[in-house]
Amino acid sequence: MGMVVNQYNIYLVNLDPTVGHEIKKTRPCLVISPNEMNHNIDTVIIAPMTTKSQAYPTRVPVKFDSKQGWIILDQIRTVDSIRLIKHLGKISDNKITEVKKVIKEMLVD
C-alpha cells in the first residue's frame, strides 16, 4: 500500500495504456472517490485534468499550478492506486461544490 489518498486531492496519475478517445499519458487527476473507499481498497475513482479543452457542461474549469485547466468529469474512471505517482495539491471548497454539482447532474438527475 503506497501513499494515503484523499478525496478532492490532485495526484499525478499514469493513465496509460488507454484505447480510443480515453485521455492518455501521465497527468494530474482529481480523486473523486470517498475516503472510506480510498483508505480501504486498492482502487480509486479519478477524473483526469487537462489544459487542452474548452468549456463544456461536464468539464469544470480550475486554475492549478498557475495554469488554467479543466477537470474532465465525462472521463471519470477507476484505476488501481499503483497508478498514482505523487500528490500535487487539492481543489478549493467552492470547486468541490462545483464538481459535486456536475457529477450529480451528469449521473443522478
The first five atom37 places (N, CA, C, CB, O) and aatype in JSON, in Angstrom:
{
  "aatype": [12, 7, 12, 19, 19, 2, 5, 18, 2, 9, 18, 10, 19, 2, 10, 3, 14, 16, 19, 7, 8, 6, 9, 11, 11, 16, 1, 14, 4, 10, 19, 9, 15, 14, 2, 6, 12, 2, 8, 2, 9, 3, 16, 19, 9, 9, 0, 14, 12, 16, 16, 11, 15, 5, 0, 18, 14, 16, 1, 19, 14, 19, 11, 13, 3, 15, 11, 5, 7, 17, 9, 9, 10, 3, 5, 9, 1, 16, 19, 3, 15, 9, 1, 10, 9, 11, 8, 10, 7, 11, 9, 15, 3, 2, 11, 9, 16, 6, 19, 11, 11, 19, 9, 11, 6, 12, 10, 19, 3],
  "atom_mask": [
    [1, 1, 1, 1, 1],
    [1, 1, 1, 0, 1],
    [1, 1, 1, 1, 1],
    [1, 1, 1, 1, 1],
    [1, 1, 1, 1, 1],
    [1, 1, 1, 1, 1],
    [1, 1, 1, 1, 1],
    [1, 1, 1, 1, 1],
    [1, 1, 1, 1, 1],
    [1, 1, 1, 1, 1],
    [1, 1, 1, 1, 1],
    [1, 1, 1, 1, 1],
    [1, 1, 1, 1, 1],
    [1, 1, 1, 1, 1],
    [1, 1, 1, 1, 1],
    [1, 1, 1, 1, 1],
    [1, 1, 1, 1, 1],
    [1, 1, 1, 1, 1],
    [1, 1, 1, 1, 1],
    [1, 1, 1, 0, 1],
    [1, 1, 1, 1, 1],
    [1, 1, 1, 1, 1],
    [1, 1, 1, 1, 1],
    [1, 1, 1, 1, 1],
    [1, 1, 1, 1, 1],
    [1, 1, 1, 1, 1],
    [1, 1, 1, 1, 1],
    [1, 1, 1, 1, 1],
    [1, 1, 1, 1, 1],
    [1, 1, 1, 1, 1],
    [1, 1, 1, 1, 1],
    [1, 1, 1, 1, 1],
    [1, 1, 1, 1, 1],
    [1, 1, 1, 1, 1],
    [1, 1, 1, 1, 1],
    [1, 1, 1, 1, 1],
    [1, 1, 1, 1, 1],
    [1, 1, 1, 1, 1],
    [1, 1, 1, 1, 1],
    [1, 1, 1, 1, 1],
    [1, 1, 1, 1, 1],
    [1, 1, 1, 1, 1],
    [1, 1, 1, 1, 1],
    [1, 1, 1, 1, 1],
    [1, 1, 1, 1, 1],
    [1, 1, 1, 1, 1],
    [1, 1, 1, 1, 1],
    [1, 1, 1, 1, 1],
    [1, 1, 1, 1, 1],
    [1, 1, 1, 1, 1],
    [1, 1, 1, 1, 1],
    [1, 1, 1, 1, 1],
    [1, 1, 1, 1, 1],
    [1, 1, 1, 1, 1],
    [1, 1, 1, 1, 1],
    [1, 1, 1, 1, 1],
    [1, 1, 1, 1, 1],
    [1, 1, 1, 1, 1],
    [1, 1, 1, 1, 1],
    [1, 1, 1, 1, 1],
    [1, 1, 1, 1, 1],
    [1, 1, 1, 1, 1],
    [1, 1, 1, 1, 1],
    [1, 1, 1, 1, 1],
    [1, 1, 1, 1, 1],
    [1, 1, 1, 1, 1],
    [1, 1, 1, 1, 1],
    [1, 1, 1, 1, 1],
    [1, 1, 1, 0, 1],
    [1, 1, 1, 1, 1],
    [1, 1, 1, 1, 1],
    [1, 1, 1, 1, 1],
    [1, 1, 1, 1, 1],
    [1, 1, 1, 1, 1],
    [1, 1, 1, 1, 1],
    [1, 1, 1, 1, 1],
    [1, 1, 1, 1, 1],
    [1, 1, 1, 1, 1],
    [1, 1, 1, 1, 1],
    [1, 1, 1, 1, 1],
    [1, 1, 1, 1, 1],
    [1, 1, 1, 1, 1],
    [1, 1, 1, 1, 1],
    [1, 1, 1, 1, 1],
    [1, 1, 1, 1, 1],
    [1, 1, 1, 1, 1],
    [1, 1, 1, 1, 1],
    [1, 1, 1, 1, 1],
    [1, 1, 1, 0, 1],
    [1, 1, 1, 1, 1],
    [1, 1, 1, 1, 1],
    [1, 1, 1, 1, 1],
    [1, 1, 1, 1, 1],
    [1, 1, 1, 1, 1],
    [1, 1, 1, 1, 1],
    [1, 1, 1, 1, 1],
    [1, 1, 1, 1, 1],
    [1, 1, 1, 1, 1],
    [1, 1, 1, 1, 1],
    [1, 1, 1, 1, 1],
    [1, 1, 1, 1, 1],
    [1, 1, 1, 1, 1],
    [1, 1, 1, 1, 1],
    [1, 1, 1, 1, 1],
    [1, 1, 1, 1, 1],
    [1, 1, 1, 1, 1],
    [1, 1, 1, 1, 1],
    [1, 1, 1, 1, 1],
    [1, 1, 1, 1, 1]
  ],
  "atom_positions": [
    [[0.85, -1.2, 0.0], [0.0, 0.0, 0.0], [0.88, 1.24, 0.0], [-0.96, 0.01, 1.23], [1.73, 1.41, 0.87]],
    [[0.68, 2.12, -0.99], [1.51, 3.32, -1.12], [1.01, 4.46, -0.24], [0.0, 0.0, 0.0], [0.76, 4.28, 0.95]],
    [[0.89, 5.62, -0.84], [0.52, 6.83, -0.1], [-0.95, 6.82, 0.32], [0.82, 8.06, -0.94], [-1.76, 6.1, -0.24]],
    [[-1.25, 7.63, 1.3], [-2.65, 7.83, 1.7], [-3.29, 8.75, 0.67], [-2.76, 8.44, 3.16], [-2.79, 9.84, 0.4]],
    [[-4.4, 8.29, 0.09], [-5.05, 9.04, -0.98], [-6.34, 9.65, -0.43], [-5.35, 8.12, -2.21], [-7.15, 8.95, 0.17]],
    [[-6.51, 10.95, -0.65], [-7.69, 11.64, -0.12], [-8.56, 12.26, -1.2], [-7.26, 12.7, 0.84], [-8.07, 12.77, -2.21]],
    [[-9.86, 12.21, -0.95], [-10.86, 12.76, -1.88], [-10.61, 14.24, -2.14], [-12.28, 12.55, -1.33], [-10.21, 14.99, -1.24]],
    [[-10.85, 14.65, -3.39], [-10.7, 16.04, -3.85], [-9.27, 16.54, -3.82], [-11.56, 16.95, -3.01], [-9.02, 17.75, -3.88]],
    [[-8.34, 15.6, -3.73], [-6.93, 15.95, -3.88], [-6.52, 15.61, -5.3], [-6.04, 15.22, -2.83], [-7.12, 14.75, -5.96]],
    [[-5.47, 16.29, -5.76], [-4.95, 16.1, -7.11], [-3.66, 15.29, -7.02], [-4.71, 17.47, -7.83], [-2.77, 15.59, -6.22]],
    [[-3.59, 14.26, -7.86], [-2.4, 13.42, -7.9], [-1.94, 13.32, -9.35], [-2.67, 12.0, -7.31], [-2.73, 13.44, -10.28]],
    [[-0.64, 13.1, -9.51], [-0.11, 12.79, -10.83], [-0.4, 11.31, -11.07], [1.43, 13.11, -10.94], [0.0, 10.46, -10.26]],
    [[-1.09, 11.0, -12.17], [-1.54, 9.62, -12.42], [-1.08, 9.18, -13.81], [-3.08, 9.51, -12.3], [-1.2, 9.92, -14.79]],
    [[-0.55, 7.97, -13.88], [-0.19, 7.38, -15.16], [-1.42, 6.67, -15.73], [1.02, 6.38, -15.01], [-1.84, 5.63, -15.22]],
    [[-2.01, 7.23, -16.79], [-3.25, 6.7, -17.34], [-3.03, 5.67, -18.45], [-4.08, 7.83, -17.88], [-3.99, 5.03, -18.89]],
    [[-1.79, 5.5, -18.9], [-1.54, 4.55, -19.99], [-1.46, 3.12, -19.47], [-0.23, 4.91, -20.73], [-1.09, 2.93, -18.31]],
    [[-1.79, 2.1, -20.26], [-2.26, 2.2, -21.63], [-3.75, 2.54, -21.7], [-2.0, 0.89, -22.36], [-4.54, 2.18, -20.82]],
    [[-4.11, 3.23, -22.75], [-5.51, 3.61, -22.97], [-5.9, 3.19, -24.38], [-5.73, 5.15, -22.77], [-5.05, 2.81, -25.18]],
    [[-7.19, 3.25, -24.68], [-7.67, 2.98, -26.04], [-8.56, 4.12, -26.51], [-8.44, 1.62, -26.1], [-9.12, 4.87, -25.7]],
    [[-8.69, 4.23, -27.81], [-9.65, 5.18, -28.4], [-9.46, 6.61, -27.93], [0.0, 0.0, 0.0], [-8.36, 7.15, -27.96]],
    [[-10.56, 7.2, -27.49], [-10.55, 8.61, -27.12], [-10.26, 8.85, -25.64], [-11.87, 9.23, -27.46], [-10.37, 9.98, -25.17]],
    [[-9.9, 7.81, -24.91], [-9.58, 7.99, -23.5], [-8.37, 8.91, -23.36], [-9.29, 6.62, -22.81], [-7.43, 8.87, -24.15]],
    [[-8.43, 9.74, -22.34], [-7.31, 10.66, -22.08], [-6.09, 9.84, -21.66], [-7.68, 11.7, -20.97], [-6.18, 8.97, -20.79]],
    [[-4.96, 10.13, -22.29], [-3.77, 9.31, -22.03], [-2.67, 10.09, -21.33], [-3.23, 8.74, -23.33], [-2.84, 11.24, -20.93]],
    [[-1.53, 9.43, -21.2], [-0.31, 9.99, -20.61], [-0.38, 10.09, -19.09], [-0.05, 11.37, -21.19], [-1.36, 9.7, -18.46]],
    [[0.7, 10.62, -18.53], [0.76, 10.87, -17.1], [0.33, 12.31, -16.88], [2.19, 10.61, -16.51], [0.95, 13.23, -17.42]],
    [[-0.72, 12.51, -16.1], [-1.26, 13.85, -15.94], [-1.91, 14.02, -14.57], [-2.28, 14.16, -17.03], [-2.21, 13.03, -13.89]],
    [[-2.12, 15.26, -14.16], [-2.83, 15.48, -12.9], [-4.27, 14.97, -13.01], [-2.82, 16.98, -12.52], [-4.92, 15.14, -14.04]],
    [[-4.75, 14.35, -11.94], [-6.12, 13.86, -11.9], [-6.69, 14.17, -10.52], [-6.19, 12.33, -12.2], [-5.98, 14.2, -9.52]],
    [[-8.0, 14.41, -10.5], [-8.7, 14.67, -9.25], [-9.3, 13.37, -8.73], [-9.8, 15.75, -9.44], [-10.0, 12.66, -9.46]],
    [[-9.03, 13.05, -7.47], [-9.64, 11.86, -6.86], [-11.05, 12.24, -6.41], [-8.79, 11.32, -5.66], [-11.23, 13.18, -5.64]],
    [[-12.06, 11.5, -6.9], [-13.44, 11.8, -6.51], [-14.07, 10.7, -5.66], [-14.29, 12.01, -7.74], [-15.16, 10.88, -5.12]],
    [[-13.38, 9.56, -5.53], [-13.93, 8.51, -4.66], [-13.82, 8.94, -3.19], [-13.18, 7.16, -4.88], [-12.9, 9.66, -2.81]],
    [[-14.79, 8.48, -2.35], [-14.79, 8.85, -0.93], [-13.64, 8.19, -0.18], [-16.13, 8.47, -0.28], [-13.14, 7.14, -0.6]],
    [[-13.22, 8.81, 0.92], [-12.06, 8.29, 1.65], [-12.26, 6.9, 2.22], [-11.72, 9.22, 2.76], [-11.29, 6.16, 2.37]],
    [[-13.52, 6.52, 2.56], [-13.7, 5.15, 3.07], [-13.32, 4.13, 1.99], [-15.16, 4.93, 3.54], [-12.9, 3.02, 2.31]],
    [[-13.47, 4.5, 0.72], [-13.02, 3.64, -0.38], [-11.5, 3.8, -0.56], [-13.77, 3.99, -1.7], [-10.77, 2.81, -0.64]],
    [[-11.04, 5.06, -0.63], [-9.61, 5.33, -0.87], [-8.7, 4.68, 0.17], [-9.35, 6.82, -0.89], [-7.6, 4.25, -0.15]],
    [[-9.17, 4.62, 1.42], [-8.32, 4.13, 2.5], [-8.46, 2.63, 2.75], [-8.66, 4.87, 3.77], [-7.7, 2.06, 3.52]],
    [[-9.42, 2.0, 2.07], [-9.66, 0.57, 2.36], [-9.51, -0.38, 1.19], [-11.0, 0.42, 2.9], [-9.26, -1.57, 1.38]],
    [[-9.67, 0.12, -0.03], [-9.46, -0.76, -1.18], [-8.42, -0.13, -2.1], [-10.79, -1.02, -1.94], [-8.17, 1.07, -2.05]],
    [[-7.83, -0.95, -2.95], [-6.68, -0.5, -3.74], [-7.04, 0.12, -5.08], [-5.76, -1.65, -3.97], [-6.21, 0.18, -5.98]],
    [[-8.28, 0.58, -5.21], [-8.65, 1.32, -6.41], [-9.22, 2.67, -6.0], [-9.68, 0.52, -7.27], [-9.8, 2.81, -4.92]],
    [[-9.04, 3.65, -6.87], [-9.59, 4.99, -6.64], [-10.32, 5.44, -7.89], [-8.47, 6.01, -6.25], [-9.99, 5.03, -9.0]],
    [[-11.31, 6.29, -7.71], [-12.04, 6.86, -8.85], [-11.48, 8.25, -9.1], [-13.6, 6.91, -8.59], [-11.43, 9.09, -8.2]],
    [[-11.05, 8.47, -10.33], [-10.4, 9.73, -10.66], [-11.07, 10.4, -11.86], [-8.91, 9.51, -10.94], [-11.76, 9.76, -12.65]],
    [[-10.86, 11.7, -11.97], [-11.25, 12.46, -13.16], [-9.97, 13.12, -13.68], [-12.38, 13.54, -12.85], [-9.32, 13.87, -12.94]],
    [[-9.6, 12.85, -14.94], [-8.38, 13.45, -15.48], [-8.52, 14.97, -15.59], [-8.06, 12.85, -16.86], [-9.62, 15.5, -15.66]],
    [[-7.37, 15.65, -15.59], [-7.35, 17.09, -15.79], [-6.54, 17.38, -17.04], [-6.75, 17.82, -14.55], [-5.62, 16.64, -17.39]],
    [[-6.89, 18.47, -17.72], [-6.17, 18.85, -18.93], [-6.15, 20.36, -19.05], [-6.8, 18.21, -20.18], [-7.01, 21.05, -18.5]],
    [[-5.18, 20.88, -19.77], [-5.17, 22.3, -20.1], [-5.74, 22.5, -21.5], [-3.74, 22.88, -19.99], [-6.03, 23.63, -21.9]],
    [[-5.89, 21.39, -22.25], [-6.38, 21.48, -23.63], [-7.84, 21.05, -23.69], [-5.52, 20.6, -24.58], [-8.15, 19.88, -23.91]],
    [[-8.72, 21.99, -23.48], [-10.15, 21.7, -23.58], [-10.85, 23.0, -23.87], [-10.71, 21.03, -22.28], [-10.22, 24.04, -24.04]],
    [[-12.17, 22.94, -23.93], [-12.96, 24.15, -23.99], [-14.13, 23.97, -23.04], [-13.43, 24.45, -25.44], [-14.38, 22.88, -22.54]],
    [[-14.84, 25.06, -22.82], [-15.98, 24.99, -21.9], [-16.95, 23.92, -22.38], [-16.69, 26.37, -21.8], [-17.28, 23.85, -23.57]],
    [[-17.41, 23.1, -21.46], [-18.34, 22.01, -21.75], [-19.02, 21.68, -20.43], [-17.6, 20.73, -22.37], [-18.39, 21.74, -19.38]],
    [[-20.32, 21.34, -20.46], [-21.05, 21.17, -19.19], [-20.46, 20.14, -18.22], [-22.45, 20.77, -19.49], [-20.65, 20.25, -17.01]],
    [[-19.74, 19.14, -18.75], [-19.19, 18.1, -17.86], [-17.73, 18.37, -17.5], [-19.29, 16.73, -18.54], [-17.05, 17.5, -16.96]],
    [[-17.25, 19.6, -17.79], [-15.86, 19.96, -17.51], [-15.82, 21.19, -16.62], [-15.08, 20.21, -18.83], [-16.37, 22.24, -16.96]],
    [[-15.16, 21.05, -15.48], [-15.11, 22.14, -14.5], [-13.79, 22.9, -14.66], [-15.26, 21.58, -13.05], [-12.72, 22.31, -14.52]],
    [[-13.87, 24.21, -14.96], [-12.63, 24.98, -15.1], [-11.93, 25.12, -13.75], [-12.91, 26.36, -15.7], [-12.59, 25.33, -12.73]],
    [[-10.62, 25.01, -13.75], [-9.87, 25.12, -12.5], [-8.5, 25.72, -12.8], [-9.73, 23.74, -11.8], [-7.87, 25.38, -13.8]],
    [[-8.05, 26.59, -11.92], [-6.69, 27.11, -12.03], [-5.83, 26.28, -11.1], [-6.6, 28.66, -11.67], [-6.06, 26.23, -9.89]],
    [[-4.83, 25.62, -11.68], [-3.97, 24.74, -10.87], [-2.54, 24.87, -11.35], [-4.44, 23.27, -10.94], [-2.28, 24.84, -12.55]],
    [[-1.63, 25.02, -10.41], [-0.22, 25.1, -10.78], [0.01, 26.3, -11.72], [0.24, 23.79, -11.45], [0.8, 26.22, -12.66]],
    [[-0.68, 27.4, -11.44], [-0.67, 28.64, -12.23], [-1.07, 28.45, -13.7], [0.69, 29.26, -12.17], [-0.75, 29.3, -14.55]],
    [[-1.75, 27.36, -14.01], [-2.25, 27.12, -15.36], [-3.77, 26.97, -15.32], [-1.59, 25.86, -16.0], [-4.32, 26.42, -14.37]],
    [[-4.43, 27.47, -16.37], [-5.87, 27.27, -16.48], [-6.12, 25.89, -17.06], [-6.53, 28.38, -17.37], [-5.59, 25.54, -18.12]],
    [[-6.93, 25.1, -16.37], [-7.22, 23.76, -16.87], [-8.67, 23.38, -16.64], [0.0, 0.0, 0.0], [-9.49, 24.2, -16.22]],
    [[-8.98, 22.13, -16.91], [-10.32, 21.61, -16.71], [-10.25, 20.25, -16.03], [-11.07, 21.49, -18.06], [-9.33, 19.46, -16.25]],
    [[-11.24, 20.0, -15.17], [-11.45, 18.67, -14.59], [-12.47, 17.99, -15.5], [-11.94, 18.73, -13.06], [-13.59, 18.48, -15.65]],
    [[-12.08, 16.88, -16.11], [-12.9, 16.24, -17.15], [-13.79, 15.16, -16.55], [-12.0, 15.64, -18.27], [-13.41, 13.99, -16.48]],
    [[-14.97, 15.57, -16.11], [-15.85, 14.64, -15.41], [-16.54, 13.66, -16.35], [-16.89, 15.42, -14.64], [-17.12, 12.67, -15.89]],
    [[-16.48, 13.91, -17.68], [-17.02, 12.92, -18.62], [-16.01, 11.8, -18.88], [-17.4, 13.59, -19.94], [-16.29, 10.9, -19.67]],
    [[-14.85, 11.84, -18.22], [-13.86, 10.77, -18.38], [-13.5, 10.15, -17.03], [-12.6, 11.29, -19.07], [-12.38, 9.68, -16.83]],
    [[-14.47, 10.16, -16.11], [-14.26, 9.53, -14.8], [-13.9, 8.06, -15.01], [-15.53, 9.66, -13.9], [-14.52, 7.36, -15.82]],
    [[-12.89, 7.6, -14.28], [-12.56, 6.17, -14.36], [-12.0, 5.67, -13.03], [-11.55, 5.92, -15.49], [-11.52, 6.44, -12.19]],
    [[-12.06, 4.36, -12.87], [-11.49, 3.71, -11.69], [-10.12, 3.16, -12.07], [-12.43, 2.58, -11.15], [-9.98, 2.47, -13.08]],
    [[-9.13, 3.48, -11.25], [-7.78, 3.0, -11.52], [-7.2, 2.36, -10.26], [-6.87, 4.15, -12.01], [-7.63, 2.66, -9.15]],
    [[-6.23, 1.47, -10.45], [-5.51, 0.93, -9.31], [-4.66, 2.05, -8.72], [-4.62, -0.3, -9.72], [-4.08, 2.85, -9.45]],
    [[-4.59, 2.11, -7.4], [-3.84, 3.18, -6.75], [-2.35, 3.15, -7.08], [-4.02, 3.11, -5.25], [-1.63, 4.12, -6.84]],
    [[-1.88, 2.03, -7.64], [-0.48, 1.93, -8.08], [-0.19, 2.94, -9.2], [-0.17, 0.49, -8.56], [0.97, 3.3, -9.42]],
    [[-1.24, 3.39, -9.91], [-1.05, 4.37, -10.99], [-0.77, 5.78, -10.47], [-2.29, 4.39, -11.88], [-0.3, 6.64, -11.21]],
    [[-1.07, 6.02, -9.18], [-0.86, 7.35, -8.61], [0.62, 7.53, -8.26], [-1.74, 7.56, -7.35], [1.18, 6.76, -7.48]],
    [[1.23, 8.54, -8.85], [2.67, 8.74, -8.71], [3.0, 9.66, -7.56], [3.25, 9.29, -10.01], [3.84, 9.33, -6.71]],
    [[2.36, 10.82, -7.51], [2.6, 11.71, -6.37], [1.47, 12.69, -6.14], [3.89, 12.46, -6.56], [0.69, 12.99, -7.05]],
    [[1.39, 13.18, -4.92], [0.38, 14.16, -4.52], [0.78, 15.52, -5.04], [0.19, 14.18, -2.98], [1.94, 15.93, -4.89]],
    [[-0.17, 16.25, -5.64], [0.14, 17.57, -6.21], [-0.57, 18.73, -5.51], [-0.23, 17.59, -7.66], [-0.14, 19.87, -5.62]],
    [[-1.64, 18.43, -4.78], [-2.38, 19.52, -4.14], [-3.83, 19.16, -3.98], [0.0, 0.0, 0.0], [-4.21, 17.99, -4.08]],
    [[-4.67, 20.17, -3.72], [-6.11, 19.89, -3.64], [-6.89, 21.06, -4.21], [-6.54, 19.62, -2.18], [-6.34, 22.14, -4.42]],
    [[-8.17, 20.83, -4.46], [-9.0, 21.9, -5.01], [-9.74, 22.62, -3.88], [-10.02, 21.34, -6.05], [-9.91, 22.07, -2.79]],
    [[-10.15, 23.84, -4.15], [-10.83, 24.66, -3.14], [-12.24, 24.15, -2.85], [-10.89, 26.13, -3.6], [-12.81, 23.38, -3.63]],
    [[-12.8, 24.58, -1.73], [-14.15, 24.16, -1.34], [-15.19, 24.56, -2.39], [-14.52, 24.76, 0.01], [-16.12, 23.8, -2.65]],
    [[-15.04, 25.75, -2.99], [-16.05, 26.13, -3.98], [-15.93, 25.3, -5.26], [-15.93, 27.62, -4.33], [-16.92, 25.07, -5.94]],
    [[-14.71, 24.84, -5.59], [-14.54, 23.92, -6.73], [-15.11, 22.54, -6.41], [-13.04, 23.8, -7.12], [-15.69, 21.89, -7.27]],
    [[-14.95, 22.11, -5.16], [-15.53, 20.82, -4.73], [-17.05, 20.86, -4.93], [-15.18, 20.52, -3.22], [-17.64, 19.91, -5.44]],
    [[-17.68, 21.96, -4.52], [-19.13, 22.14, -4.68], [-19.52, 22.05, -6.16], [-19.58, 23.49, -4.09], [-20.52, 21.42, -6.51]],
    [[-18.73, 22.7, -7.01], [-18.99, 22.7, -8.45], [-18.87, 21.3, -9.03], [-18.03, 23.65, -9.17], [-19.72, 20.87, -9.81]],
    [[-17.81, 20.58, -8.64], [-17.59, 19.21, -9.11], [-18.76, 18.32, -8.69], [-16.26, 18.65, -8.54], [-19.28, 17.56, -9.51]],
    [[-19.18, 18.41, -7.43], [-20.31, 17.61, -6.93], [-21.57, 17.89, -7.73], [-20.57, 17.89, -5.44], [-22.32, 16.97, -8.07]],
    [[-21.81, 19.16, -8.02], [-23.0, 19.58, -8.76], [-23.01, 18.97, -10.17], [-23.06, 21.12, -8.85], [-24.04, 18.47, -10.64]],
    [[-21.86, 19.02, -10.84], [-21.78, 18.46, -12.19], [-21.95, 16.95, -12.18], [-20.45, 18.84, -12.84], [-22.66, 16.4, -13.02]],
    [[-21.29, 16.27, -11.22], [-21.44, 14.81, -11.12], [-22.9, 14.44, -10.88], [-20.54, 14.24, -9.99], [-23.41, 13.5, -11.48]],
    [[-23.55, 15.18, -10.0], [-24.96, 14.9, -9.68], [-25.83, 15.09, -10.92], [-25.45, 15.83, -8.53], [-26.67, 14.24, -11.22]],
    [[-25.63, 16.2, -11.64], [-26.41, 16.46, -12.86], [-26.15, 15.4, -13.92], [-26.09, 17.86, -13.43], [-27.06, 14.99, -14.65]],
    [[-24.9, 14.97, -13.99], [-24.48, 14.03, -15.02], [-24.98, 12.62, -14.75], [-22.96, 14.03, -15.13], [-25.46, 11.95, -15.66]],
    [[-24.89, 12.17, -13.5], [-25.13, 10.76, -13.18], [-26.39, 10.48, -12.37], [-23.98, 10.23, -12.44], [-26.88, 9.36, -12.35]],
    [[-26.92, 11.51, -11.69], [-28.03, 11.23, -10.77], [-29.35, 11.81, -11.29], [-27.73, 11.81, -9.38], [-30.35, 11.1, -11.35]],
    [[-29.35, 13.08, -11.67], [-30.62, 13.71, -12.06], [-31.13, 13.28, -13.43], [-30.47, 15.21, -12.05], [-32.18, 13.73, -13.87]]
  ]
}
